[in-house]
Amino acid sequence: MSTPSRIVERAEAWLLARTDVAWLAAFRVLFGLALGVSMQRFLAHGWVDELLVSPRYRFHYWGFSWVAPLSRTHMHALFWALSALGIAVAAGFAFRVTAALFAAGLTYVQLVDVSTYLNHYYLAGLLAWLLAVSPAAKAWSVDAWLARKLRVRFGKPEPRDTSTVPFAWHALFRVQIGVVYVFAALAKAQPDWLLHGQPLGIWLGARTDIPLLGRLFTVPHVPLAMSWAGFLFDATIVGWLSFRRTRPFAYGVVIAFHVLTRMLFDIGMFPVIMSLGALVFFDASWPRALLRRLRGGLGREKVAVNEDVTARAIPVPRVRASLPGRVALGLGVVYVALQVLMPIRGFFYGGNVLWHEQGMRYSWRVMVRAKGGSVTFFVKSKTTGKTWIVSPRKYLTPYQENEMASQPDLVLQLAHTIGEDFAAREGEVAVYAEALVSLNARPGVPLVDPAVDLMTVEDGVGPASYVMPGPVGPPPPTRPVL
């Protein structure tokens, strides 16, 4: 057998080796509950109306302009349904249906308006889809309980395997959480973050009113030190979580880190999702071990697999994949490849991705840039030469305007909409934008070329030639707001 064939065979054996399902069932419960509560938070805080109902204009993702918003009544009903579906996922009730509907609903909410994009919404959608196609309801679920009752009632034999899953599922979830941390670290490996402590200096300087910690943020170099701490955390935490001896201490650091970021910054459910996600690095049977401890070591249940397959010594048990199994493994490899390629695509555009934003989304560049500015549109008739000045506020909510001002593709989308509106009344027009934007406290500079007629530019995946070069030089030092 050739060396490549041996490698493939050993990889299959490693990925198909059986491991305890407990980790997956526990993640299903915790994730479903967390997201169910998150949907209620959207309703309670009025975010459904503010972000998804009130806007008259919607920014669309490239290729998804056909996604239409629901009415206010239906949008609220959707979030109530998503909350209920999250609870159903946690309970493992009609899991194949409820999990797929839950993932589809989260995806739809994402696609309604680009301006609402946040990394943790994207991550929640990915994890929801992974759960939906996984055997997460195999244990500790209503479905498993009902199946067991029916087997007893009709005298059917117990399935051969009700407590294990292929290790491939554990590896896949670990990769999904791991890439978030790894690419978050790579995004921080740039001068603004590591040499100037920006944009953390901007945000911490505005939080000096926080009890106990606030005065610390007035001390010089503290933002830079915290920037380095954040970089080192993201760059090394996957490694610390991957080793059995350091794992408990690393998870304590995970909790402390995300509690602190939640206290300092308004980043929603991201700390909760990442804290739950880090649990996938523990041994597969960690929930059973936890239950035994909570029960004081009494009433120990029978465990089919009580150690993580990754801790076993090589050689791995020889397991040959069937054709469906190999197809599933192949799809998993494709998924992992996409999760790696999506974040690194920004490097192929050249320039500063924090400025031109191409490759910014889906890349886990979390909190690495502070941008702000203003945009004014100029519409010029090609027949009469008449010029109109158009404010984005005629079309957008304040939240949308703030997001649009720093993202060139959203400037382009709104320019096309404005041009189409004027063309319907005035004939053929040209649309120009004057956008002055600041990056990490630098003086504002033009974001898009004011001499380019944006009606002649089409959005796409190619380099955006209408975007001006980013600002040069280091950001200015910031002073805390006392």
Residue pairs with C-beta under 8 A, 6 or more apart in sequence:
1 9
9 318
9 320
10 316
12 319
12 320
12 321
12 325
12 326
12 329
13 316
13 317
13 318
13 319
13 320
14 167
14 309
14 316
15 166
15 167
15 168
15 171
15 329
16 166
16 167
16 168
16 319
16 321
16 325
16 329
17 166
17 167
17 309
17 312
17 316
17 317
17 319
18 161
18 164
18 165
18 166
18 167
18 304
18 305
18 309
19 164
19 165
19 166
19 167
19 170
19 284
19 305
19 308
19 309
20 163
20 164
20 284
20 285
20 288
20 303
20 304
20 305
20 306
21 135
21 138
21 139
21 163
21 164
21 165
21 284
22 139
22 140
22 163
22 284
22 285
22 286
22 287
22 288
22 303
23 170
23 279
23 280
23 282
23 283
23 284
23 285
23 286
23 287
24 134
24 135
24 136
24 138
24 165
24 169
24 170
24 173
25 92
25 136
25 137
25 138
25 139
25 140
25 141
25 287
26 140
26 279
26 286
26 287
27 131
27 136
27 173
27 276
27 279
27 280
28 89
28 90
28 92
28 131
28 136
28 137
28 141
29 90
29 91
29 92
29 140
30 90
30 276
30 279
31 89
31 90
31 127
31 128
31 131
31 273
31 276
32 86
32 87
32 88
32 89
32 90
32 91
32 102
33 86
33 87
33 90
34 86
34 269
34 272
34 273
34 276
35 82
35 86
35 89
35 102
35 106
35 124
35 128
35 269
36 82
36 83
36 84
36 85
36 86
36 87
36 89
36 90
37 83
37 86
38 86
38 124
38 268
38 269
39 79
39 80
39 82
39 83
39 86
40 83
41 47
41 269
42 48
42 79
43 76
43 79
43 80
43 83
48 75
48 76
48 79
49 72
50 397
50 399
51 113
51 116
51 399
52 69
52 75
52 109
52 112
52 113
52 116
53 69
53 72
53 75
54 397
55 113
55 396
55 397
55 400
56 395
57 395
57 396
57 400
57 414
57 417
58 69
58 112
58 113
59 113
59 114
59 115
59 400
59 404
59 410
59 413
59 414
60 67
60 111
60 113
60 114
60 413
61 67
61 111
61 114
62 409
62 459
62 460
62 461
64 111
67 108
67 111
67 112
69 75
69 112
69 113
70 78
78 105
78 108
78 109
81 101
81 105
82 102
82 105
82 106
82 109
85 98
85 99
85 101
85 102
85 105
86 102
88 94
88 95
88 98
88 102
89 95
89 98
89 99
89 102
89 128
89 131
91 141
91 142
92 136
92 137
92 140
92 141
92 142
92 143
92 144
93 141
93 142
93 143
94 142
94 143
95 136
95 137
95 141
95 143
96 132
96 137
99 128
99 131
99 132
99 136
99 137
100 132
102 128
102 132
103 125
103 128
103 129
103 131
103 132
106 121
106 124
106 125
106 128
107 125
107 129
109 121
110 116
110 117
110 121
110 122
110 125
113 400
114 407
114 409
114 410
115 399
115 400
115 403
115 404
115 410
117 361
118 268
118 270
119 180
119 270
119 364
119 365
119 366
120 267
120 268
120 269
120 270
120 273
122 361
122 362
123 180
123 270
123 273
123 277
124 269
124 273
126 176
126 339
127 173
127 176
127 273
127 277
130 172
130 173
130 176
134 165
134 169
135 165
135 169
137 143
137 144
138 144
138 162
138 163
138 165
139 162
139 163
144 162
150 156
151 157
151 158
161 304
163 303
163 304
163 305
164 304
164 305
167 284
167 309
167 310
168 328
168 329
168 332
170 280
170 284
170 308
170 309
170 310
172 332
172 335
172 336
173 277
173 280
174 280
174 281
175 336
175 339
176 277
176 339
177 238
177 274
177 277
177 278
177 280
177 281
178 238
179 339
179 340
179 343
179 364
180 274
180 277
180 364
181 234
181 235
181 237
181 238
182 234
182 235
182 238
183 343
183 344
183 363
183 364
183 365
184 234
184 364
184 365
184 366
185 231
185 234
185 235
186 343
187 363
187 364
187 365
187 366
187 368
188 194
188 227
188 230
188 231
188 234
188 368
189 231
190 354
190 368
191 474
192 198
192 199
192 354
192 368
192 369
192 440
192 474
192 475
193 200
193 227
193 231
193 368
194 227
194 228
194 231
195 224
195 474
196 224
196 440
196 474
196 475
196 477
197 221
197 223
197 224
197 225
197 226
197 227
198 223
198 227
198 370
198 440
198 441
198 475
198 478
199 367
199 368
199 369
199 370
199 440
199 441
200 223
200 226
200 227
200 230
200 367
201 223
201 224
201 441
201 477
201 478
202 370
202 440
202 441
202 478
203 264
203 265
203 367
203 370
204 217
204 222
204 223
204 226
204 264
204 480
205 217
205 223
205 478
205 479
205 480
205 481
206 480
206 481
207 213
207 214
207 217
207 264
208 214
208 215
208 217
208 218
208 480
208 481
208 482
210 217
210 263
210 264
213 263
213 264
216 222
217 223
217 480
218 480
218 482
223 478
233 253
233 257
237 250
237 253
237 254
237 278
238 281
240 246
240 247
240 249
240 250
240 253
241 247
241 250
241 251
241 254
241 278
241 281
242 281
244 283
244 308
244 311
247 281
247 282
251 278
251 279
251 281
251 282
254 274
254 275
254 278
255 275
258 270
258 271
258 272
258 274
258 275
259 271
261 267
261 270
261 271
262 271
262 272
265 367
267 367
270 366
279 286
282 308
283 289
283 307
283 308
283 311
284 305
284 307
284 308
284 309
285 303
285 305
285 306
285 307
285 308
288 301
288 303
288 306
291 301
292 300
309 316
321 329
342 362
342 363
343 359
343 362
343 363
343 364
343 365
344 363
345 359
345 363
346 353
346 358
346 359
346 360
346 363
346 365
347 353
347 359
348 359
349 356
349 358
349 359
349 463
350 463
351 469
351 470
352 439
352 470
353 359
353 360
353 363
353 365
354 360
354 365
354 368
354 369
354 371
354 439
354 440
354 470
355 439
355 447
355 467
355 469
355 470
355 471
356 408
356 464
356 467
356 470
357 406
357 407
357 408
357 409
358 463
358 464
360 407
369 439
369 440
370 439
370 440
370 441
371 405
371 406
371 437
371 438
371 439
371 440
372 402
372 405
372 406
372 437
372 438
373 405
373 406
373 435
373 436
373 437
373 438
373 444
373 447
374 405
374 435
374 436
375 392
375 401
375 404
375 405
375 411
375 433
375 434
375 435
375 447
376 389
376 390
376 391
376 392
376 433
376 434
376 435
377 389
377 390
377 391
377 392
377 414
377 415
377 418
377 431
377 432
377 433
377 434
378 387
378 388
378 389
378 390
378 431
378 432
378 433
378 434
379 387
379 388
379 390
379 418
379 419
379 422
379 429
379 430
379 431
380 386
380 387
380 388
380 429
380 430
380 431
380 432
381 387
381 422
381 426
381 427
381 428
381 429
382 427
382 428
382 429
382 430
383 426
383 427
383 428
384 426
386 426
388 422
390 418
392 401
392 404
392 405
392 414
393 401
395 414
395 417
395 418
396 404
396 414
403 410
404 410
404 411
404 414
405 411
405 435
405 437
405 447
406 437
406 447
408 447
408 448
408 464
408 466
408 467
409 459
409 464
411 433
411 435
411 447
411 448
411 454
412 448
412 454
412 457
412 459
412 464
412 466
413 459
415 431
415 433
415 454
415 455
416 431
416 454
416 455
418 431
419 429
419 430
419 431
419 454
419 455
422 429
422 431
423 429
429 455
430 453
430 455
430 456
431 453
431 454
431 455
432 450
432 451
432 452
432 453
432 454
433 448
433 450
433 454
434 446
434 450
435 446
435 447
435 448
436 444
436 445
436 446
436 447
437 444
437 445
437 446
437 447
438 444
438 445
439 470
439 471
439 475
440 475
441 475
441 476
441 478
442 471
442 473
442 475
442 476
443 471
445 468
445 470
445 471
446 468
447 467
447 468
448 454
448 466
448 467
448 468
449 466
449 467
449 468
452 466
454 466
457 465
457 466
